[in-house]
Amino acid sequence: MIIDTHCHIYYNECKNAEQILQKCKENNIIVILNGIDKESNKQVIELSKKYDNVYAAIGYDHSVVDKIGKEELLLLENQIKENNVVAIGEIGLDYHWIKNNKEKQKELFIAQLNLAEKYNLPVIVHSRDAVQDVYDILKKKKLKGSIHCYSGSKEMAKEFVKLGFYIGIDGPITFKNNKNQREIVKEINKDYLLVETDSPYLSPEPFRGEENTSLNLKYIIEQIAKELNLSYEETRKFTTNNALRLFDLNI
């Protein structure tokens, strides 16, 4: 069994979402689908009910900050109570493309972190060019979760681990020029490493530039195993156990 802790295999992102999820089931791959807005949250919940290898993470990411008010947050709170919802995510901050709405992004992020605290759920956090603000907000909370597609420094990775957060490793670890992520997996406690695909994005080598799926998790695991001088099986086991522990999956 392998667990993809972050992917977007639903109708908004993949025309063949159900075929991919079925193939994942046949290959003993568990997936945690991450919603980012009202429609994808709905789809994620529907798919988690249809496939027994699918779990749901729901939330509002930075891209919809101008569309989210009290009504949408109330809807999210009601959806959190669904049986297969195991985390609030994808949520977080992104200052890469838009820098003039930082305060609104923070407000939405904090509102959803508050829900996670209320319902004792882990969070799946997006951070791009915003690592210090993300850290400063999370350190004031009593939460656990993952930093999705981590791209910060190894020093900051260690600080997130001290807070109880796990580090999500994706396809870019297989890229020849990505020395940073390969160093990170060597430097932090392996009990805090997760594998994820962010599919249909971030395909690993040798499929870079193509549509990604959870079936490509093995390439990420192989690279982590290489960096840690472990076998594939050892790496598969500890990353799977990490995900089971973080998301409290009774599989």
N, C-alpha and C positions, 0 to 999 in steps of 0.2 A: 504493500500500500504506500502511495505517495500522496501528499496533501499540497495542492496549489492554494496558498493562502491569500492570493489576490489576483483576480482575473475579471474580465468583463465579457463573458461569453453569454450574451443575451441578445434579443432581437434588435435592439438599437445599434449594436456594434457588429454583430455577426449574422449574416443571412442564414447561415447553416448552423446556428447555435445548437439546436437540438441534436443534430447528427454528431456534433463534436462532443456534446455531453454524453451521448450514448457510447461513443468510442472510449471516452474516459472511463465510463462504468465498466466496459469490457476489459479495460487495462488496469482496473483496480486503482483508479485515480480519484481521490476526493477533491472537490473544488469548493472554494468559498467565493461566491460571486459578489462583487462589490458594486452597489448602485451609487449614482452620483446626483440624481435628481428624482422628481416625482415619478416619472414614467419608468425609468430604469429600476427604481426601488420596487415598484409594483411587479415588474417582470422578474426580478430576482426572487421575490417571494413566491410567485407563481411557479417558477422553475424548481425552487427548493421543495415544493410540495409534490411536484411531478416526478422528480428523480431522487432516489434515496442516496445518491452519492453527491448531492448538491446541498450546500448550506448558504445562508444569506447573510450578507453584511449590508446595511442600508444607511444612507446619510446624504447630505447635501454638500457637494464640494465647492471650491472657490469660484467655479465658472458660473454658478447660478445664484451668487450672493444677492443680486438685485431682485430676484424673484421670490425670495424666502422671507416670510413674515410669521406672525403668531399662528395663523391657520396651518401653514405648512409644517411648522414645528409640532403642533398638536397632532397632525396626521402622522408624522414620524413617530411620535411617542406612542400612538395607538398601534402602529405597525410593529414596533419593537416587541410587542407582546406576543407576536406570532411564534409558534413553536420552533421553527428552524432558523430564526434570527440569532446569530451567535456573536455579532459585533456591530458596532456603529462605525461605518466607514463606506466609502472613502471620504474622509473629511480632512481639513487642514488649510495650509496657507501656500500661496503661489505668487511670488513677486516677479517672476520671470517675464511674463507678458504684460501684466497690468500692475502698475505701482501706485495708482492714485486712489485705491480703495482699501488700503491696508487695514484701516480701523474697522470697516464693515466686515472684512474677512475675519478679523479677530473676533468680532462680536458673534458671528455665526459659528465659528469654531468653538468658542467658549460655551455657547448655548448648547451645542451638541455634546460637549464634554460633560456638561452638567447632567444631561440625560443619561450618559454612560455611568456617571457616579450614582445617580438615582436608582438605576436598574442593575447595577453591578455587572456591567458589560465591558469587555475590552474594546479598544478603539483601533482603527486602522488609519494611519495618519499619512497624508500627503504633505511633503515639504520640498519646495523648490525655491532656491535663492531666499529662503526664509528660516534657515535652521535656528538662528539665535532666538527669534520670536517664538518659534514652535517650542523650543526648549524652555524658555522663560515661562510660557503658559503652562506647559505640562508639569513643570516642577512644583507648581502651586496646587496641583490636583493629586488625588490619591487614586491613580488609575494604572492599569496595565494595558499593553497593546503592542502594535508593531509600527515601525517607521518604514513605510512602503517604499520600495525602490531606492534604498538609501544611497545618497551620493555625496554626503558630507565627509568631513575628515574622520580619521580613525580616532582622534582624541575626543571629538564630539560623540562619536558612536559609543565610546566607553561611558560617557556621561549619561547618554540615554539608557544604557544598560543598567547603570546605577539607579535610575528611576524605576527600573522594572520593565523597560521596553525591549522588545526584540527587534532585530535588524533584518529587513526583507532583502533577499538577494535574488536578482533577476538575470535575464539573458545577457546584459552588458558585461557581466563578469567574464564571459567567454571572449570578449573583444580584446584583441592584442594590445590596444593602447589603454586599457582600463586597469592600470596597475593599482590604483587607489582601492578599488573594491576587493581585489585579490589580497591586498595587504590587510584590509579590515577583517576578512574572515580568519586571517592568521592571528590577529591581535586580540580579538574579543573572545570571551568565553563561548565555546561552541553551543552551550545550552541556551544561547540567545540568538541563534541563527535560524531563519526560516527561508524556505524556497517558495518562489512565486514567479508567475510569468507576466502579469499585466496584459495577458492576451486580450485582444488580437495584436497588441503592440509589443515592441522590444524583443523580437525573435533573437534567439542565440545563434552564434555560429554553429552549423554551416548554413542557417536559413535566414541570415540577416537581410532585412528588407522585405521579407515575405510575411504573410499573415501568420501570427503566432497562435499556438494552442497549448493547452496544458499537457499535451503529449510530448512537448519539448522539455519538460521538467528534467528529464534524464541528463540533458546536456549541462544544465546548471549544477546538478548534483555531481556529475563527473568532474566539473571544474573545481568545485569546492573540495571534493575528495583529493584531487591532485594537489591543491594548495596545502591541505592539512596532512598529506601523506597517509591518507586512510583509504580503505577500500570503498567501492561504490556502495556496497551493502551496509557498511558501518555508517556511512554518511546518510544514506536513505533512512536508516533507523533513527538516528538522533534528530534529524530535521523533522521527521514524522512525529516523533515523541514530543518535540518542542511545540509543534502545532496542536497536538492533542491536549497538551497541558495548558497552553495559553487560551485556547478557545473552548476548553472544557468539553471536548467532543467525546461522547460515549460510544465509541465504535469498536 
